[in-house]
Amino acid sequence: MILVTGASGLVGSHILLDLLKSGLQVKAIKRKNSDLSQLHAIFKAYVSKPEELLNNICWIDADVLDLHDLNAAFENVDQVFHCAAMVSYNPADKEKILEANIDGTANIVNLSLQYKIKKLCYISSIASLGISENDELITEETYWEPNNSSSTYSVSKFYAEMEVWRGIAEGLNAIIVNPSIILGYGNTSSTSIFRLIQHGFSYYTKGITGFVDVKDVSQLSIKLMNSDISGERFILSSENISWQEIFNLIADNFKVKRPNKYANSFLSGLAWRLEAVKSFFSRKSPSITRETARSAHKILLYSNAKIATKFDYKFKPVKSSIEEICEKLKER
């Protein structure tokens, strides 16, 4: 039996789908009253009879911060894919992010040790990796050091990884994956960017970062779990591409005008400050924060050499991922 946390999220949904397609027995954790529309949309997009697979899921209502509910989920489980995480760059969510991502992961690690789970896969992020100098490639060995510009999310993922390494030191068989920015149908955050450009968004930045298709993240995570590899982490990233090129690819697929106004640091700074004021009065999360504005201008180049060499794996090109997402959005 395999347990998937965060099963209603983008990565969790795809791992769940791939496991069920292989005929495996799966338990999936969700919060009570969770919105499963994204998961249903993903299953419907990739299989002809989604209901047959959905009916095979053993759902467990639990929160990663609630040990009582989690105990029931771990019974008779051999493997755990820990995908649950809170992703937010809103300063108001700081304490919630730290608690959900660090304490939640500590609970998963402790129960994995208690129930003698055969293997754990932790879905981390490139946010937990360090930043190289002179635009050199960032690898699994690039150590993260906190500074004033570190986001709460990156801090939470780094210390969540520390919980996994602690579990490994205590005898847990585990691996960590660090996906770059994930592209995939059903991702509400990236879908909003696609829709924004489809409707004429005209600004771009020149920052560069890594991107990866969600199906690659799912397939490689499963490959690692089915291997003898343990006590290691792997960057999962297809290509390093500028935000300008990403925006252009989206615009071209929707046959709309490419964004043609460069949002320099001053404009980006003005945008997040205006959003902060708007958020204060509306009580809604800002669409742009200081952290997301800064990251849009950074040049961060990630190496996928370790995982690509380990499995002789060829990642899906970013261009193909964007084409597929645009086509599925057109069908809606």
Protein Blocks (a to p, Z undefined) as FASTA:
>chain_A
ZZdehklmmklmmmmmmmmmnopacdddddehiafklmmmmmmmmpmblmlmmmmpccdd
ddfklmklmmmmmgopabdcdfbccddfbfklmmmmmmmmmmmmmmmmmmmmmnopabdc
ddddfklpccdehhiacdfklccdddfklcfklmmmmmmmmmmmmmmmnopacddddddd
dddehiaklmmmmmmmmnopabdcfbdcddddfklmmmmmmmmmmmmbehiacdddfbdc
dfklmmmmmmmmnopacdfbdcdfklmmmmmmmmmmmmmmnopacfbdfklmmmmmpccd
ddfklmmmmnopacddfklmmmmmmmmmmmZZ
